[in-house]
Amino acid sequence: MASYIVMTLLFVFSASAEFVWKHHNNEELPLVLEEVHQKCPNITRVYALSEPSVCNVPLYVIEFSDSPGFHQPYKPEVKYVGNMHGNEVLGRELLLGLADYLCDQYLKQDRRIRALIHSTRIHLLPSMNPDGWQLSTDTGGQDYLIGRNNNHSVDLNRNFPDLDAITFEFERQGINHNNHLLKDLTRLAAPLEPETRAVMRWIMSIPFVLSAAIHGGDLVANYPYDESRSGAPVSEYSASPDDDTFRELATTYASAHADMASASRRGCHTTSSDDSATYNFGKQGGVTNGAAWYSLKGGMQDFNYLATNAFEVTLELGCDKYPAASELAKEWERNREALLAYLWKAHIGIKGIVNDDSGFIQNAIISVVNITGPVPRPIRHDVTTGAYGDYYRLLTPGHYEVTASHPGYFPVSRVVTVPHHQTSAHVLNFRLEVCIFLTIF
């Protein structure tokens, strides 16, 4: 009898833990995350961001790490954000499915997944806009705009501080201040929404290295800058200092996706074989610069790059913003390898620790010059070290001169070669010596 009860309980648990491809509502979403945590308690943590949505729905995150809840030096932090626009729902379900997949494959001793989780701290936010999702779902999910905004009718991807304007003005004035620009903001264009505030605090409190926001409505990987320098609304390429790296990040996802990079697929929103009236981003490898597509102010993607050390791209994962539940499993198969390949990109470039004789140096500046070609080319976007003196600098293959500096210390420069096909960033540590200034009267 006892063995029968045990077997029954095991069956019930197994059945409840089976992931179902469907549109999970706002009550079911945290239950899915909790089920994953119960299956994999040693490598996961479920938490909510600091502030709920307008309608008081918590913004839940699941974390994967071999030390949940703690940042570890040399292990980059990565995040995926889904459902920022409430009526663009595929990202929400893909991230729930990804959480379940990571857990299951870890338990099955999948070497690639175990290596990823042991070397990376991964955060998945399935829904940034649960109120918009609810409105879109309640009205049938087929309207192109209903549910896009939050419950205050604000587009969250226009609600972040516009740091592009600051960096463009610094460029025009020749001011070499190119990172962590939030402190240079003097006023907001509009009040920040609770969802925006919560995500901003999250972005600023965890030293993220890599990020992607998942949207819908087209099929393309979009990279910074999203805002044009001239103010032109469309068709102006707006390169960031890390344009090469961003193009590699976007191309990684597009190339690993089932057909994002295919030049032969149809463009979105066409019903005939002639897609001349639409644009197929596959013709350019499935990627686009944001402002070259259309310019926007107050986007989350550029905020990540200009306020923190994080590199974020925007993934448009399908023509249909609210696909039928019957399509979700197929979309998972189309995106699974791309989702995993992108996570691994947190391990390109270089990483290391900056310290002195007494310990770690926080807020040291890591500056990079690309010396691969005949003319040295400074990458005018520095990153900084965290609380443990650790830094992570995403770079494409090539030769670089890297300098670590901090006020009160002598700067140190070293030359490094970043190879192709990295599975781990090259470790480049720095030890700085204190400057001693003598005043002679």
N, C-alpha and C positions, 0 to 999 in steps of 0.2 A: 504493500500500500504506500509506504514512504517513498519507494523508488518511483512509483507511478506519479506521485505528487511532484517529485523533483523533475521528472521527465516532462510533465505538463507545464511546470513553471518555465523550464528551459524552452519549450516550444512557444509559449506565450511571449517570452522575452525575444526570442529569435524572430517571431512574426512581427512584433511591434517595432523591432529594429530594422526591418526591411524597408529600404527607401522606396517610395512610390513617386513616380513622375506625375505630378499634378500641380495645380495652382494652389499652393498652401496659403491659407488666410493668416491674418495677423495673430490669431490665437494659436494656430498650428505651427507657425514659424519657430517660436522659441522651444516648442516641444521637440521639433526635429533636432535642433541644436543640442538640447539636453539629452536626447537619445544617443546622439553621437558621443557626447561627453561620457555618458554611462558606459558605452562600449569601449571607449579609449580614455579612461580617466587620467592616465599617467602622461598623456601627451596633449591634452586639450584643456581649455578653460573657456567658459561662457561668461561674458560680462556685458553690461549695458554702458553706452556712452553717458556722459555727464548730464545730459538733458534729453527729455523725451520729445516727441513730435508735438505739434500744436494741439492735437487731440489726445495728448498724454500717452502715446504708444511708445514704449521704450525702443531704442535703437540698439538691437542686440548684435554682438560680435562673438564669433568663435575663434579662438587662437589655437594654433598647432605649434608645439615646440617640445624639445626634450626636457625643458625646464619652464613649464607654463607660468606666466606671471612675472617673469624676470628677464631683463635684457642681459645678454651675455656678450662680452667682447669677441670680436671676429665673426659673430653670427649676425648677418644682415636682417633687418626687419622689412617685411613686405606686406602690402595690403591690397585687397580687392574690394571695391565698393559697387554694390548693385542697386538698381531701382531708385536712382536719384530723381529721375522723372517717373512719377508714379504709374504712368500708363505704358512704360517701357519695362516689361516684366521678365524678360528672359534671363537677365542677369541675376535676379532674385532666386530663380529656381536653379540656375546653373551653380550658384555658390552654395546652395543647400546640398545639391548633388555632389559638388566637389568636396564638401566637408565629409559627407558620408563615404565617398570614395577614398579619400586620404586615410580615414580611420580603418576602413575594411582592408585596404591594401597594406597598411602598416601591420595589421594583425596577421595578414597572410604572408608576412616576411618579404614583401616586395622590396628588392634591394634599392631600386631607384627612389621609391617613396620614403623608405627609411632613411636613406642618405639625405634626401631633401629636408625632412623634418629634423634630423639631427644636426643639420648645418644652417638652418634658416628658422626664423620666427615668423609665422604666417598668420595674418589676421583677415578674417572674412566678415564683411558687413553686408548681409544679403539685401537689406532694405534701408535706404537712407530716407525714403519718403513713404512710410506706410499709410499716411492719410491720403495721399494722391492715389496710391494703389487701391485703397478702399473705394474711393470715388469712381475711379475708372472701372473697377470690377462691378460695382453696383449699377453702373449705367451700360453694362454690356461689353466693355473693354475694346470697342471697335472705333471709337472716335479718335481722330488724330491728335486732339489737344486735351480733351476732358481727362483730368487726373494728372496731367503733366506737372502742374504746380502743386505746392503744398496747400494746406487748408487756409492759408492767408492769401491764396492766389498769387504766390510769388514763385518764380522760376528759380530754383535753388542753384542752378548752374549759371546764374547771372547775379548771385547774391554775395559772392565772396569779395573781399577788398580787391580793388583794381590795382595790383602792383605792377602790371605791365606799364601803365602810364608813368610810374615812378622810374622804372628802369630805362624806359625810352627817353625820358627827360634827362636822366643822368648821362646817357649816351650822347645826347645832343650837346651837353655842357662839358663833356670830356671828363666826367667824374668817375673814378675807378672804384665805385662801390656797387657790388654786383650780386649780393646775396643777403638773405635774411632781412628783407626790406620792410617787413611789417612795422618795425619801429620807426620807419621814415614816413609812415602814413599819417597825414594830418587831419583827414576827415573821411567819413564814409559817404558814398553816393546814396545809400539807402540803409535803413535799419537792418541789422542782421537777424535772420529768422532763427528759431530755436534749433532746427536741424543743422543749419549752417554753423551756429555757435558750437554745438556739440562736436561736429566734425573738425572744426578749427582747433578746439582744445585737444582733441585726439591727435591730430596731425602735429601739433606743437609739443605734445607731451611724450611722444614715442619717437625715437630717432629712425623714422622710416627712410629706407634707401630707394625703394622701388614701389610703384603703385599703378593700378589701372582702375578706371571707372567704366562700368559696363552700361551701355545705352542700347537703343534700338531705333530703327527707322531707315538704316542703310547698312552697308556691309563694308567696313573700312576701319583701319587702325589710324587714329588721328593723333598728331603729336604737336608740341609747342613750336611757336607761340600760337595761341588762339586769337590773339588781338593783333591787328595790323598796326604798323608804325605810323602810317599816314592817316589812318581813320577810314580808309577805303573799306566798304562793306564786304566785298568779295574779291577773290582772284589776286591777292597780294601775298606772295610768300613772305612770311615773317619768321626768319630763322632765329633760333636761340643760340647762345654760345656753344651749346652741346648738340648742335644739329646732327652731327654724324652719329652720336650715340643714340639720340632719340629715333633717328631713322632706322638704326639697327634694332632697337627695341620694338618699334612698330612692325618692322619686317619680320621679326621673329614670330610674332603672333600671326600675322597674315599668312606667312609661308607654312606654318604648322596647322592652320585651319583648313577645313575640307576644300573650300573653294574661294576664300576671300581674295587670294592673289591670282585667281584664274582670269585671264583676259577674254576667255570664250564665254563666260557666264553672262547672263543678262543683267543690265542695271536694274535698280529697284524701281517699282511703280510703273512697269510697262507690261502690257499684255500681249505684245507681238514679238516676233523674232528680231524686229528692227528696233534697236534701243537708241536710235539717234536722238530722240527727244529727252533721253535721260543720260546720266553719266555712270559708266561702269568703272568703279575705282580699281577693278582688277587689271585694267589696261595700264595702270601705273604701279603694279605690284601689290595692290590692296592697301596702300598707305596714302596719307595726305598730310601735309602741313595744315594746321587748323585754319589760319587766316587765308591760306590759298583756297580753301573751300568757302568759308565765310567767317567774318570777323565777329568776335563777341567779347564783351567786357564782363569782368566779375566771375570768370569761370574757375572751377576748382582745380583743373589741370595746371594752369599757369600759377595759381596760388601756391600749390605744393612746391613747385620749382623755385619760386622767388621768395618764399617765406621760410623754407626749410631746406634740408639736404635731399629731399625726395624727388625722384624723377617719375612723373606720372604721364601716361597716355590715356586716351579715350577710345574705347572699343565699341564701335557700332556693330552689333552682332546679327542683324537681320532686317530685312525689309519690313516685316510685320512686327509692329511694336508689341502686340498682345497675341502671340501665337496660340493656337488651340492646344489644350492639354495633350492631345494625341501627338503633337509635334515635338514635345519637350524631350523625350528620350532620343529622338533623332538629332535634335540640336545638341544634346550632350555629346553624342558620338562625333558630331562635326567640330566641336570645340574642345573636347577633352585634352588632346595632345597639345593644343595651343595654350590652354590654361596652364598646363604643367611646364611647357617650354618657357613660357614667360616668367614663371616663378624662378626658374634657374638663372635668369638673366641678372638676378641680384648678386651673382657670383662672378661677374665680369669686371675687368679693370684691376684696381689695387685696393688694399685695405691695410690697416695697421694701427699702431698705438703710438701716441706722442707722449713722452714723459720727461722728467728731469730727475735729479738726484733724490728728490723727496717724494716722487709719485707721479700720478697722471696729470696731464695738463688739459683742462677743459677749455673749449672755445679757441683752440689753436686753429690757425688758418692753413688749409691745404690748397696751394696754388699749382696749376699745371700749365706747362708749355708743350705743345706738340712739336717735336723735333724730327718727325718722320721724313718730311720733305726737305728740300734745299733751303727753305726759308722758315725759321722758327715761327710758330703760330700760337700765341697765348690763348688759352681757353678762358675767357673772361667771366668765369663763374666759379667762385671758390666754394669749397665745402668746409665745415668746421668739425672739430672733435667733440665727442659727447662726454658724459660724466666720468667714463672710464678711460678717457683719452683716446678712444677709438674713432676711426673714420673709415668711410667706404666711398671710393671714388670710381663710379662707373665710367669705363673708357672703352673705345674700340681698339682693335689690334694696332700696334705701332710703337714708336719710341717716344718717351716723354721725359722731360725734366720736371721733377716734383719738388716743391719747396714747402717746408713746414715752418711757420712763424707764429710768434705771439709777442705782444708788447712786453718788454723787459728781458727778452731772450735774443741771442744771436740766431738768425735764421739758418736753416740747414737745407741744402739742395742735394738731390740724388737723381741719377738717371736710371730709368727702368724700361724694360721692353715688355709690352703686353702681348702675349701670344694669341694665336687663333685657337678656337675651340676650347675655351676655358671651362673647367668644372669647378674651379675655386679661384677666387681673386688672388693675385700675387701679393704676398705679405711684404710690406715696406714700412718698417718701424723707424721712428725718429727719436733721438735723445737730444734735447736742447740744453744749452748752457746759459746760465743767467748772465746778463750784461751788467758789468760793474762800471759805473761812470764816476770818474774822479774829477772833482772841481778844483782847479788850481787858481788861487788868488794871487 
